[in-house]
């Protein structure tokens, strides 16, 4: 009788533990499902971008609000330019620098994301984004500059929506026209006019490389400066362009000399 009582007690404890595990798992799944549904319901309508250019972006509004909070005047410089008017070499330089597999992935570079996650995990905070051109466009259009996993999750889903409804060239076209390239300067045409006093279609190789190089640091590095980091970045881009045979040996030698430390 005593053995039966002990067996029953042990069985009861196991049953309660098992039931508790099931309830916990069900709660986790329900929370995850609710989270997923919330994200889907709050996604922006990206289909309008198929033929319509956005009048403003989340990044532009953020910079405008920051200037207002600091009591400073803010002027937006942006000029939309057709995709075919942007030099092919500039497009190649940007892809090499920001997202070499842009035309091969579906908005997300899984390998790069995993590398970024591992680095962030080691640091205990978000220090690397691992974002593709599509993800960067999603951030610029709809999100903030906040480095958080919540923003990355929304960025992921918006990027998938962009890839679902827009062609690769349209995504790249939007990116090149809204990307931040200086204080109040958005898009390659505005940057070309502001820094080099010419249309983007008239940029030379050195100017293309300088413009591409400042993409990660548009507010802290001046495009025409001798900044040490900028010179290194420009040399890196020139080397990549030569590696992929986008420029000749002669172009490489003449251009690399302009970025000596």
Backbone as numpy.savetxt, mean C-alpha at the origin, in Angstrom:
# Nx Ny Nz CAx CAy CAz Cx Cy Cz
-19.45 -49.78 44.30 -20.29 -48.57 44.30 -19.42 -47.31 44.30
-18.34 -47.40 45.08 -17.44 -46.24 45.18 -16.76 -45.98 43.84
-16.36 -47.10 43.17 -15.73 -46.96 41.85 -16.70 -46.34 40.85
-17.93 -46.78 40.91 -18.95 -46.23 40.02 -19.14 -44.74 40.25
-19.12 -44.36 41.52 -19.29 -42.95 41.88 -18.12 -42.11 41.35
-16.89 -42.65 41.49 -15.71 -41.94 40.99 -15.75 -41.83 39.47
-16.16 -42.96 38.83 -16.24 -42.94 37.36 -17.24 -41.90 36.88
-18.37 -41.87 37.55 -19.42 -40.91 37.19 -18.95 -39.47 37.38
-18.22 -39.24 38.48 -17.71 -37.89 38.73 -16.70 -37.48 37.66
-15.79 -38.42 37.32 -14.80 -38.11 36.28 -15.47 -37.86 34.93
-16.45 -38.69 34.62 -17.18 -38.54 33.36 -17.91 -37.21 33.31
-18.45 -36.81 34.46 -19.19 -35.55 34.54 -18.25 -34.37 34.32
-17.06 -34.46 34.92 -16.08 -33.38 34.75 -15.65 -33.28 33.29
-15.38 -34.45 32.68 -14.97 -34.45 31.27 -16.06 -33.89 30.37
-17.29 -34.25 30.70 -18.42 -33.77 29.90 -18.55 -32.26 30.00
-18.38 -31.74 31.23 -18.46 -30.28 31.41 -17.34 -29.57 30.68
-16.13 -30.16 30.74 -14.99 -29.56 30.04 -15.21 -29.57 28.53
-15.72 -30.70 28.04 -15.98 -30.82 26.61 -17.05 -29.82 26.17
-18.12 -29.73 26.98 -19.18 -28.77 26.66 -18.68 -27.34 26.71
-17.81 -27.06 27.72 -17.23 -25.71 27.81 -16.39 -25.39 26.61
-15.64 -26.41 26.11 -14.82 -26.20 24.92 -15.67 -25.93 23.70
-16.77 -26.67 23.57 -17.68 -26.48 22.43 -18.30 -25.08 22.46
-18.73 -24.67 23.64 -19.34 -23.34 23.79 -18.33 -22.25 23.45
-17.09 -22.42 23.95 -16.04 -21.44 23.68 -15.75 -21.36 22.19
-15.63 -22.52 21.54 -15.37 -22.56 20.10 -16.51 -21.91 19.33
-17.74 -22.21 19.74 -18.91 -21.62 19.08 -18.91 -20.10 19.21
-18.52 -19.60 20.39 -18.47 -18.16 20.60 -17.40 -17.51 19.72
-16.26 -18.19 19.62 -15.18 -17.68 18.78 -15.61 -17.62 17.33
-16.24 -18.70 16.86 -16.70 -18.76 15.47 -17.78 -17.71 15.20
-18.70 -17.53 16.18 -19.77 -16.54 16.02 -19.19 -15.13 15.97
-18.19 -14.88 16.81 -17.54 -13.56 16.82 -16.81 -13.31 15.50
-16.10 -14.34 15.02 -15.38 -14.22 13.76 -16.35 -13.97 12.60
-17.48 -14.69 12.61 -18.48 -14.52 11.56 -19.08 -13.12 11.60
-19.40 -12.65 12.80 -19.96 -11.30 12.96 -18.97 -10.25 12.48
-17.68 -10.46 12.80 -16.61 -9.56 12.37 -16.51 -9.54 10.85
-16.57 -10.72 10.24 -16.48 -10.84 8.79 -17.66 -10.15 8.11
-18.85 -10.39 8.64 -20.06 -9.77 8.08 -19.99 -8.26 8.21
-19.50 -7.76 9.36 -19.37 -6.32 9.57 -18.44 -5.71 8.53
-17.32 -6.36 8.28 -16.37 -5.85 7.30 -17.00 -5.79 5.92
-17.69 -6.85 5.54 -18.33 -6.89 4.22 -19.38 -5.79 4.06
-20.15 -5.56 5.12 -21.22 -4.57 5.06 -20.69 -3.14 5.03
-19.46 -2.94 5.51 -18.90 -1.59 5.58 -17.86 -1.32 4.49
-17.73 -2.25 3.54 -16.79 -2.03 2.44 -17.30 -0.91 1.52
-16.40 -0.08 1.03 -16.83 0.99 0.11 -17.23 0.42 -1.25
-18.02 1.18 -1.98 -18.43 0.79 -3.32 -17.33 1.19 -4.30
-16.55 0.21 -4.74 -15.41 0.52 -5.61 -15.79 0.47 -7.09
-16.97 -0.03 -7.40 -17.37 -0.16 -8.81 -17.45 1.20 -9.51
-17.72 2.26 -8.74 -17.82 3.59 -9.34 -16.49 4.03 -9.93
-15.40 3.39 -9.49 -14.07 3.77 -9.95 -13.73 3.20 -11.32
-14.59 2.36 -11.83 -14.33 1.77 -13.15 -14.20 2.88 -14.19
-15.10 3.86 -14.13 -15.07 4.95 -15.12 -14.97 6.34 -14.49
-15.08 6.41 -13.19 -15.10 7.71 -12.52 -13.88 7.90 -11.63
-13.22 9.04 -11.78 -12.07 9.35 -10.93 -12.55 9.96 -9.61
-11.98 9.58 -8.49 -12.41 10.16 -7.21 -12.01 11.62 -7.09
-12.90 12.43 -6.55 -12.61 13.86 -6.37 -11.64 14.09 -5.22
-11.66 13.20 -4.25 -10.75 13.30 -3.12 -10.48 11.90 -2.60
-9.57 11.79 -1.64 -9.24 10.49 -1.05 -9.13 10.64 0.46
-9.11 9.53 1.16 -8.95 9.56 2.61 -7.63 10.21 3.00
-6.58 9.94 2.20 -5.27 10.53 2.49 -5.31 12.04 2.33
-5.95 12.53 1.30 -6.06 13.98 1.09 -6.82 14.63 2.23
-7.92 14.01 2.62 -8.73 14.57 3.72 -7.96 14.55 5.03
-7.15 13.53 5.23 -6.33 13.44 6.44 -5.32 14.58 6.49
-4.62 14.81 5.38 -3.62 15.88 5.34 -4.29 17.26 5.51
-5.45 17.40 4.95 -6.19 18.65 5.09 -6.57 18.89 6.55
-7.03 17.86 7.22 -7.42 17.97 8.64 -6.20 18.23 9.52
-5.08 17.61 9.21 -3.86 17.81 9.98 -3.38 19.25 9.85
-3.47 19.81 8.65 -3.07 21.20 8.44 -3.98 22.15 9.21
-5.28 21.87 9.17 -6.25 22.71 9.89 -5.99 22.67 11.39
-5.70 21.47 11.91 -5.43 21.33 13.34 -4.18 22.08 13.76
-3.22 22.18 12.83 -1.97 22.89 13.12 -2.06 24.37 12.80
-3.24 24.81 12.33 -3.43 26.22 11.99 -2.68 26.64 10.74
-2.47 25.69 9.82 -1.72 25.98 8.60 -2.64 25.93 7.38
-2.28 26.70 6.37 -3.03 26.64 5.12 -2.61 25.38 4.37
-3.56 24.81 3.66 -3.28 23.58 2.91 -3.79 23.72 1.50
-2.93 23.42 0.55 -3.31 23.48 -0.86 -3.07 22.11 -1.50
-4.07 21.63 -2.19 -3.93 20.35 -2.88 -3.51 20.58 -4.32
-2.46 19.89 -4.72 -2.00 19.90 -6.11 -2.22 18.52 -6.69
-3.09 18.44 -7.67 -3.35 17.17 -8.33 -3.90 17.42 -9.72
-3.34 16.73 -10.70 -3.80 16.86 -12.08 -3.91 15.45 -12.66
-5.11 15.08 -13.04 -5.29 13.74 -13.59 -4.66 13.64 -14.98
-3.98 12.54 -15.20 -3.31 12.30 -16.47 -3.69 10.90 -16.95
-3.85 10.75 -18.25 -4.23 9.45 -18.80 -3.10 8.44 -18.62
-3.50 7.19 -18.51 -2.52 6.12 -18.26 -1.48 6.06 -19.38
-1.92 6.22 -20.61 -1.00 6.10 -21.74 -0.02 7.27 -21.83
-0.31 8.37 -21.12 0.58 9.52 -21.14 1.69 9.43 -20.09
1.59 8.45 -19.22 2.62 8.23 -18.20 3.71 7.36 -18.82
4.96 7.79 -18.78 6.05 7.03 -19.42 6.11 5.58 -18.94
6.32 4.67 -19.89 6.42 3.25 -19.55 7.56 3.01 -18.56
8.64 3.75 -18.70 9.78 3.56 -17.81 9.43 3.96 -16.37
8.58 4.96 -16.21 8.13 5.34 -14.87 7.26 4.23 -14.27
6.38 3.68 -15.08 5.54 2.58 -14.62 6.39 1.38 -14.19
7.40 1.08 -14.98 8.28 -0.04 -14.66 9.08 0.23 -13.39
9.58 1.44 -13.26 10.35 1.80 -12.07 9.50 1.69 -10.81
8.26 2.15 -10.89 7.35 2.08 -9.74 7.03 0.63 -9.40
6.78 -0.19 -10.41 6.47 -1.60 -10.15 7.66 -2.32 -9.52
8.85 -2.08 -10.04 10.05 -2.72 -9.50 10.23 -2.35 -8.04
9.98 -1.09 -7.73 10.22 -0.57 -6.39 9.13 -0.96 -5.41
7.88 -0.86 -5.83 6.76 -1.03 -4.91 6.08 -2.39 -4.97
6.07 -3.02 -6.14 5.28 -4.26 -6.26 5.66 -4.97 -7.57
6.78 -5.69 -7.53 7.31 -6.31 -8.75 6.37 -7.33 -9.37
5.54 -7.96 -8.56 4.62 -8.99 -9.07 3.20 -8.47 -9.27
3.07 -7.16 -9.44 1.75 -6.53 -9.53 0.82 -7.20 -10.54
1.33 -7.47 -11.74 0.48 -8.03 -12.79 0.29 -9.54 -12.66
0.90 -10.15 -11.63 0.78 -11.59 -11.44 -0.11 -11.98 -10.26
-0.22 -11.12 -9.26 -1.03 -11.47 -8.10 -2.45 -10.91 -8.22
-3.30 -11.25 -7.27 -4.70 -10.80 -7.28 -4.95 -9.76 -6.18
-3.98 -8.90 -6.00 -4.14 -7.82 -5.03 -3.34 -8.01 -3.77
-3.00 -9.27 -3.47 -2.28 -9.60 -2.25 -1.05 -10.42 -2.59
0.11 -9.99 -2.12 1.34 -10.76 -2.27 1.52 -11.56 -0.99
1.07 -12.80 -1.00 1.05 -13.63 0.21 2.42 -13.78 0.84
3.43 -14.03 0.02 4.79 -14.21 0.54 5.28 -12.96 1.26
5.05 -11.81 0.63 5.48 -10.55 1.23 4.71 -10.26 2.52
3.41 -10.60 2.52 2.60 -10.39 3.73 3.10 -11.25 4.89
3.48 -12.49 4.60 4.00 -13.37 5.64 5.33 -12.86 6.18
6.18 -12.35 5.28 7.45 -11.78 5.73 7.22 -10.57 6.63
6.25 -9.74 6.25 5.93 -8.57 7.06 5.36 -8.98 8.41
4.49 -10.01 8.40 3.90 -10.47 9.66 4.97 -10.99 10.61
5.93 -11.76 10.07 6.99 -12.30 10.92 7.85 -11.18 11.52
8.15 -10.17 10.71 8.94 -9.05 11.21 8.18 -8.28 12.27
6.90 -8.03 12.03 6.07 -7.31 13.01 5.93 -8.10 14.31
5.82 -9.42 14.18 5.69 -10.27 15.37 6.95 -10.21 16.23
8.11 -10.21 15.56 9.36 -10.13 16.30 9.52 -8.79 17.00
9.07 -7.73 16.33 9.19 -6.39 16.91 8.10 -6.09 17.93
7.01 -6.85 17.91 5.91 -6.61 18.83 5.02 -5.46 18.44
5.16 -4.98 17.21 4.33 -3.89 16.71 4.41 -3.89 15.19
3.53 -3.12 14.55 3.51 -3.08 13.09 4.58 -2.11 12.60
5.63 -2.64 11.99 6.71 -1.80 11.48 6.87 -1.95 9.97
6.25 -2.99 9.42 6.36 -3.24 7.99 5.00 -3.64 7.45
4.63 -3.05 6.31 3.29 -3.30 5.80 3.18 -4.45 4.82
4.17 -4.61 3.95 4.09 -5.65 2.94 2.98 -5.42 1.95
2.65 -4.16 1.67 1.49 -3.84 0.84 1.83 -3.83 -0.65
0.92 -4.37 -1.43 1.01 -4.30 -2.88 0.53 -2.92 -3.35
0.65 -2.67 -4.64 0.13 -1.43 -5.20 -1.37 -1.34 -4.97
-2.07 -2.45 -5.11 -3.52 -2.46 -4.90 -3.85 -2.13 -3.45
-3.11 -2.69 -2.51 -3.33 -2.40 -1.09 -3.01 -0.95 -0.77
-1.95 -0.43 -1.36 -1.61 0.98 -1.14 -2.71 1.89 -1.67
-3.28 1.51 -2.82 -4.38 2.30 -3.36 -5.58 2.25 -2.43
-5.88 1.06 -1.88 -6.99 0.92 -0.94 -6.78 1.84 0.26
-5.56 1.87 0.78 -5.25 2.72 1.93 -5.40 4.20 1.56
-4.85 4.59 0.43 -4.91 6.00 0.02 -6.33 6.48 -0.22
-7.15 5.62 -0.81 -8.51 6.01 -1.15 -9.45 6.03 0.05
-9.33 5.01 0.93 -10.38 4.80 1.92 -9.93 4.73 3.39
-8.65 4.57 3.64 -8.21 4.33 5.02 -7.31 5.44 5.54
-6.55 5.13 6.58 -5.66 6.11 7.19 -4.23 5.61 7.14
-3.31 6.38 7.71 -1.91 5.98 7.76 -1.59 5.17 9.02
-2.61 4.91 9.83 -2.42 4.16 11.07 -1.82 2.79 10.79
-0.81 2.42 11.56 -0.21 1.10 11.43 -0.84 0.17 12.46
-1.83 -0.57 12.03 -2.53 -1.48 12.93 -3.03 -2.68 12.14
-3.26 -3.78 12.85 -3.78 -4.97 12.19 -5.22 -4.76 11.70
-5.99 -3.94 12.39 -7.37 -3.65 11.96 -7.35 -2.97 10.60
-6.46 -1.99 10.42 -6.38 -1.32 9.13 -5.92 -2.28 8.05
-4.96 -3.16 8.37 -4.48 -4.12 7.39 -5.57 -5.09 6.96
-6.43 -5.46 7.90 -7.53 -6.37 7.57 -8.50 -5.70 6.60
-8.88 -4.46 6.90 -9.78 -3.74 6.00 -9.09 -3.49 4.65
-7.82 -3.18 4.69 -7.05 -2.96 3.47 -7.07 -4.20 2.58
-6.96 -5.36 3.22 -6.98 -6.63 2.50 -8.30 -6.81 1.74
-9.41 -6.61 2.43 -10.71 -6.84 1.81 -11.02 -5.79 0.74
-10.62 -4.55 0.97 -10.84 -3.52 -0.05 -10.00 -3.81 -1.28
-8.77 -4.27 -1.07 -7.89 -4.62 -2.19 -8.51 -5.73 -3.03
-9.11 -6.70 -2.38 -9.77 -7.78 -3.13 -10.95 -7.27 -3.94
-11.67 -6.30 -3.38 -12.79 -5.69 -4.10 -12.28 -4.91 -5.32
-11.19 -4.20 -5.15 -10.61 -3.44 -6.26 -10.20 -4.39 -7.39
-9.57 -5.49 -7.02 -9.13 -6.46 -8.02 -10.31 -7.15 -8.69
-11.39 -7.28 -7.98 -12.58 -7.94 -8.50 -13.29 -7.09 -9.56
-13.32 -5.79 -9.35 -14.12 -4.92 -10.21 -13.31 -4.08 -11.20
-12.03 -3.88 -10.95 -11.22 -3.02 -11.80 -10.12 -3.82 -12.51
-9.74 -3.37 -13.68 -8.63 -4.01 -14.39 -7.32 -3.61 -13.72
-6.27 -4.36 -14.01 -4.96 -4.05 -13.44 -4.49 -2.66 -13.88
-4.67 -2.34 -15.13 -4.24 -1.03 -15.63 -5.02 0.10 -14.96
-6.31 -0.13 -14.71 -7.12 0.90 -14.05 -6.64 1.11 -12.61
-6.33 0.03 -11.92 -5.81 0.13 -10.55 -4.50 0.92 -10.55
-3.62 0.58 -11.47 -2.32 1.25 -11.55 -2.50 2.71 -11.94
-3.44 2.97 -12.84 -3.74 4.33 -13.27 -4.19 5.19 -12.09
-5.12 4.67 -11.31 -5.59 5.40 -10.12 -4.46 5.63 -9.13
-3.67 4.60 -8.91 -2.55 4.68 -7.97 -1.60 5.82 -8.35
-1.22 5.87 -9.61 -0.26 6.87 -10.07 -0.82 8.28 -10.05
-2.15 8.40 -9.99 -2.77 9.71 -9.97 -3.14 10.22 -8.58
-3.15 9.33 -7.58 -3.52 9.78 -6.23 -2.41 9.60 -5.20
-1.33 8.94 -5.57 -0.26 8.68 -4.61 0.34 9.99 -4.10
0.63 10.03 -2.80 1.21 11.22 -2.18 2.70 11.31 -2.52
3.11 12.45 -3.07 4.51 12.63 -3.50 5.11 13.92 -2.96
4.56 14.43 -1.89 5.07 15.64 -1.28 3.95 16.34 -0.52
4.26 17.40 0.21 3.23 18.14 0.96 2.16 18.70 0.04
0.96 18.15 0.08 -0.13 18.61 -0.76 -0.01 18.20 -2.21
0.95 17.34 -2.53 1.20 16.93 -3.92 0.75 15.49 -4.11
-0.20 15.30 -5.01 -0.76 13.96 -5.23 -0.75 13.62 -6.72
-0.15 12.49 -7.02 -0.10 12.02 -8.40 1.19 12.43 -9.11
1.55 11.62 -10.11 2.82 11.84 -10.80 2.82 13.10 -11.68
1.65 13.50 -12.18 1.60 14.71 -13.00 1.82 15.95 -12.15
1.16 16.01 -10.99 1.35 17.15 -10.09 2.78 17.22 -9.60
3.36 16.07 -9.29 4.74 16.04 -8.81 5.71 16.48 -9.91
5.46 16.05 -11.13 6.32 16.43 -12.26 6.29 17.94 -12.48
5.10 18.51 -12.44 4.98 19.96 -12.63 5.63 20.73 -11.49
5.42 20.26 -10.26 5.93 20.99 -9.10 7.45 20.91 -8.99
8.01 19.71 -9.14 9.44 19.52 -8.93 10.29 19.83 -10.17
9.77 19.48 -11.36 10.59 19.56 -12.56 10.07 20.54 -13.62
8.93 21.18 -13.33 8.36 22.18 -14.23 8.07 21.62 -15.62
7.60 20.40 -15.66 7.24 19.78 -16.94 6.17 18.71 -16.73
5.53 18.32 -17.82 4.53 17.26 -17.74 5.22 15.92 -17.50
4.50 14.99 -16.93 5.08 13.69 -16.62 5.60 12.99 -17.87
4.95 13.24 -19.00 5.37 12.60 -20.25 6.75 13.05 -20.70
7.23 14.18 -20.15 8.52 14.72 -20.56 9.65 14.46 -19.57
9.42 13.62 -18.58 10.46 13.34 -17.59 11.63 12.56 -18.20
12.85 12.90 -17.78 14.00 12.12 -18.22 14.27 11.01 -17.21
15.27 10.19 -17.48 15.53 9.01 -16.64 15.86 9.39 -15.20
16.71 10.39 -15.00 17.07 10.79 -13.64 15.84 11.26 -12.87
15.00 12.03 -13.51 13.79 12.54 -12.84 12.82 11.41 -12.51
12.69 10.45 -13.40 11.83 9.29 -13.15 12.31 8.53 -11.92
13.61 8.34 -11.82 14.18 7.60 -10.70 14.00 8.36 -9.40
14.24 9.66 -9.41 14.08 10.46 -8.20 12.63 10.45 -7.72
11.72 10.58 -8.65 10.29 10.61 -8.29 9.86 9.27 -7.71
10.33 8.20 -8.31 10.00 6.87 -7.81 10.59 6.63 -6.42
11.79 7.12 -6.21 12.51 6.86 -4.97 11.82 7.44 -3.75
11.14 8.58 -3.89 10.55 9.22 -2.71 9.18 8.65 -2.32
8.67 7.70 -3.07 7.34 7.15 -2.76 7.20 6.71 -1.31
8.17 6.02 -0.73 8.00 5.61 0.69 8.13 6.77 1.68
8.79 7.87 1.27 9.03 8.98 2.20 8.72 10.33 1.54
7.50 10.54 1.12 7.18 11.75 0.37 7.21 13.05 1.17
7.10 12.96 2.49 7.06 14.16 3.32 8.38 14.46 4.01
9.27 13.49 4.04 10.52 13.68 4.76 11.75 13.80 3.86
11.61 13.44 2.59 12.75 13.49 1.66 12.39 14.35 0.46
13.25 15.31 0.16 13.02 16.18 -1.00 13.59 15.53 -2.25
12.80 15.57 -3.31 13.14 14.83 -4.52 14.46 15.28 -5.16
14.82 16.54 -5.03 16.03 17.05 -5.67 17.21 17.18 -4.72
17.09 16.59 -3.54 18.14 16.73 -2.54 19.25 15.70 -2.74
20.31 15.85 -1.94 21.42 14.91 -1.93 21.32 14.01 -0.69
20.12 13.88 -0.19 19.88 13.04 0.98 20.53 11.67 0.80
21.23 11.22 1.87 21.97 9.97 1.79 21.08 8.78 1.45
19.92 8.71 2.13 18.99 7.62 1.84 18.48 7.69 0.41
18.18 8.90 -0.05 17.66 9.08 -1.40 18.68 8.63 -2.44
19.95 8.97 -2.23 20.99 8.56 -3.18 21.10 7.03 -3.24
21.01 6.39 -2.07 21.06 4.92 -2.04 19.85 4.34 -2.78
18.69 4.89 -2.52 17.47 4.38 -3.14 17.52 4.55 -4.66
18.01 5.67 -5.11 18.12 5.92 -6.55 19.10 4.94 -7.20
20.22 4.68 -6.55 21.18 3.71 -7.09 20.55 2.32 -7.17
19.76 1.99 -6.16 19.08 0.69 -6.13 18.12 0.56 -7.31
17.36 1.62 -7.56 16.38 1.59 -8.66 17.09 1.50 -10.01
18.16 2.26 -10.18 18.91 2.21 -11.44 19.45 0.80 -11.69
19.96 0.18 -10.63 20.50 -1.17 -10.75 19.40 -2.17 -11.14
18.22 -2.02 -10.56 17.11 -2.91 -10.89 16.65 -2.71 -12.34
16.60 -1.47 -12.78 16.20 -1.21 -14.17 17.18 -1.85 -15.15
18.44 -1.81 -14.81 19.46 -2.45 -15.66 19.34 -3.98 -15.60
19.11 -4.50 -14.39 18.99 -5.95 -14.22 17.88 -6.52 -15.09
16.75 -5.82 -15.15 15.62 -6.29 -15.95 15.68 -5.80 -17.40
16.80 -5.17 -17.75 17.06 -4.69 -19.11 16.04 -3.67 -19.60
15.60 -2.84 -18.67 14.71 -1.74 -19.04 15.50 -0.52 -19.49
16.78 -0.50 -19.15 17.68 0.55 -19.62 18.96 -0.10 -20.15
19.67 0.62 -20.98 20.89 0.09 -21.58 22.08 0.27 -20.64
23.20 -0.35 -20.98 24.42 -0.19 -20.18 24.87 1.27 -20.17
24.71 1.91 -21.33 25.09 3.32 -21.41 24.23 4.19 -20.52
22.94 3.96 -20.53 22.03 4.72 -19.65 22.36 4.47 -18.18
22.68 3.22 -17.87 23.02 2.87 -16.49 24.25 3.63 -16.02
25.31 3.60 -16.80 26.56 4.25 -16.40 26.40 5.76 -16.28
25.66 6.35 -17.21 25.47 7.80 -17.18 24.61 8.24 -16.00
23.64 7.39 -15.63 22.69 7.76 -14.57 23.21 7.43 -13.18
23.84 6.28 -13.02 24.31 5.88 -11.69 25.33 6.88 -11.15
26.08 7.51 -12.05 27.09 8.48 -11.63 26.46 9.70 -10.97
25.20 9.98 -11.30 24.52 11.15 -10.73 24.07 10.93 -9.30
24.14 9.68 -8.85 23.66 9.37 -7.50 24.78 8.86 -6.59
26.00 9.26 -6.88 27.12 8.86 -6.03 27.00 9.54 -4.67
27.32 8.80 -3.59 27.20 9.38 -2.24 28.20 10.50 -2.01
